[in-house]
Amino acid sequence: MTDYLAAAMAMLGPAQNRHADPVAWDRLHAELGIQLPRDYRILVDAFAPIQINGHLYLSHPSTERWNLGQDIRGKIQAWSDVPWDDLDLDADEDPRRLLGLDELSFGTRNGLWPIASTDRGETIFLLAGTNAPRLLVNYDETWAEHRMSFAEWLYRYLVGEDMSGPNSAAFYPGPVQLRRLPMSADERPEPWYGPDRGM
C-alpha cells in the first residue's frame, strides 16, 4: 500500500518547516472546533505558505500574511452566502446531490471546510464529521468527491490525474515547482524545484 504522505513529500523535496508552530495549530483547531488531518498539517508545516506548480496554494496558521485561519473564514463566509436553493443546478453542479445531503453547510462540525485553492478557481474542501477522509473539489461549476487523504489527493494532482473533475489535470513534467508566497509587499520570492521524478 502506498504511503501517499511520503510519496508527496518525496516529490516536493526536503521539508522547510519555516513556520511550523504547534501552538498555532492548537489555536486554529480551538477556533474552528475541528481537527484538520495530520497529513495535511505535516504538508502545510513543511512548505506553506506556498504556491505549488504555479497553481495550488497552501496557507499556514502561524503567518500574518497568507494565514490559513483567515483564508478558511473568508471562504466559509463566501460559500455560505451562495443561495443554493435559488440556483438551477444540474446534478454535477450541486454538491448536495453528490453527497446525498438535504442541506449544505460550510464551517460546521459536519460541513465543508475550504483547506486549499488554486488560481484556476478550484477550491479543495475537507468534509468534516466522517470517519474516513473525504475531500470535495469545486472547479468550473462542477464538483468532484474523493474518498482519500489530502496527501493522496496532492500526490495524484501532481502526477497529472483529474483531481478536480473531468479534464481538470494540471500536469507539468519534470520536478515540481515551489514558490514561497511573499511575506511583505516588496518581496518577490524566486521559485525552486523538488527532486527529479523521472516524469
N, C-alpha and C positions, 0 to 999 in steps of 0.2 A: 504494500500500500504506500502511495506517495506521501511524503511529508511535504505538504504544499508550502508551509511556512519556510522550511529550509530551502525548498526549490525556488521560491520567490526571492529570498534573501541572496541566494547564490547568483541570481540574475542581476540583482541590484548592486551587489558588492558589499564591502565591509560596512558595518553599521557605523553611523556618525555619532549618534546619541548626543547631539549638541544641546538639546533642550530637555532631555529626559528628566522627569521630576515626578516621583510617585505621589507627592503631596498634591500636585496639580490634577492628577487623575482622581485622587480621593475627593478633592473639591468638586470636580466636574461630575463624578458619579453621584455625590450627595445632592448636587443641584438638579441633575436630570432625574434622579430616582431610579436609574437602571445602571447596570454594569455593562460597559462596552466590552466586546470579546477580547480575550487575551491576545490572540494572533494579530488583531487589528492594533491593539495598544503597542505591541512589540514593533510592528512595522512603522507606526507613527513615531514612536520614540526614536527608532533607528534613523529616520530620514527627514521627517516633517519639521517645518513647513517646506513643501517641495512640489515641483511640477515634474511629472514622470512622462517621458517620451512625448513632450510637447503638448500634452492634453490633460492628463489626470492630475488633480490637485488633492493634496492631503494637508490638512491644518493640524496644529498642535495645541493642547490645552494650556501650556505654560507660557506662550508668547503673547505679547500685546498685539502685534500685527499678525494676521492670519490665524487668529485664535479660534480653536475648534469649538469652544462653547458658544462664542458669539456667532460663528458660522451656522451651527446647528440651530440656535434660537431664531436667527433671521430666516432660515429656510423653513423651519416649522411654521413661523408666522405666515410666510408667503403661501405655502402649500395649504395651510388651514383656511386661508381666505378664498380658496377655489370653490365656486358654487357647484359642487359635483352633481347635485340633483337637477340643476338647471341646464346642464350640458347635454347635448345629443351625442352620446358617445357610442362608438362601435365596441364590440366585446374586447378587442385588443387594446382599446384606449381607456378602458375603465378598470382600474386596479381592484375595485370591489368584486367584480366578476372573476377576475383572475384568482383572487384569494378566497372567494366564497364568503364575502362579508356583506352585511346589511349596511353597515356604516364604516366610514374610513376616518381614522384619526391619526394625527401627527403629533409626536412628542408625548404620547400617553404610555402607560405601562404595557399595553398590548398593541400599541400603534407602530407607525413607521418613523424611523429616525434617520435623517439625512446625514451620512457619515463621510461622503466623498462626492466630488463632482468633476466635470470636465469642461473645457472651453468649447466643446461641441454641443453643450446643452444637456448632457447626461447627468442625472442625479442618482447616486447609489444609496439605497435605503437599507437599514437593518430592520427586520421585522422582529420587534421585541416580544417577549412573553411566549416564546416557543422553546421547546427542549432542544431541538436540532437547529443548527444555524440556517437561517433563511435570509436571502437578500432579494430586494426588488429594485429593478433599474428602470428609470423612465428615460426615454430617448425619442425625440421627434414624435411626440403624441402617442407612443406605444409603450407598453410595459412588458418586462421580462422577469420571470421569477427564477431564482437559482437557490436550490437547497444545498448550499455549500458554505464553507467558511469564507471570510474575506480574503484570506491568504490564497485559497484555491481560486477564487474569482480573479484576484490580481494576477496570479500565475497564468491563468487561461487568457486573460485580457492581453498580457504581454506577449504570449506566443501566437496571438492573432486569431483567437476564436471570437465568434459573435457573442459577446457578453452583455450587449445592451438590446438585443433583438436581432431579427434577420438583417443581414448585410450591414452590420454595425462595426465590424472589425476595424481596428486602427493598428495594423501591424507594421512595424519597421524592422527590417533585417539588421543584423549586427548587434552590437552592445546596446543596452538600454541607456537612454539619455536621461540624466537627472539634472535639475536646476533648482538651487535653493531659491526660495521666494524672498524678495528684498525686505529687510527689516527696517529700512528708512527710505524716504522719498528719493534720495540721490544714489542709493545703492543699485548696482547693476551686476548681479551675480553671473558668473560665467558657468556654462554647463560643464559637466564631466560625465564620464561614461562608466558603466558597470563592466565586468569582465566579458571577454569574448564568449559567446554562447553558441557558436557554430551555426548561426542562422542567417 
